[in-house]
């Protein structure tokens, strides 16, 4: 698909609360703060977790037509995300390290 949709758990919880309290909220909502191409994700991961062998395959370009999952409906109601892409990646890796899912850097 070329990309992955990311969102911070705090933003998901905030979006649920926001929607339950908003009078005009109806139907289903996508809660994805950003779509990230796979090569950008690998780059961000390697910046934070630099002691690894994260690399990109150069044979195929998976970023040509990245898919985007839009949360426009949610944002049109006035919701805004607190966490950006770098924050999501950083906090995720720190949790993985804290719980021992990844070896220390």
Secondary structure, 3 states (H helix, E strand, C coil): CCEEEECCHHHHHHHHHHHHHCCCCCCCCCCCCEEEEHHHHHHHHHHHCCCCCCCCCCCCCCCCCCCCCCCHHHHHCCCCCCCCHHHHHHHHHHHHHHCCCCCCC
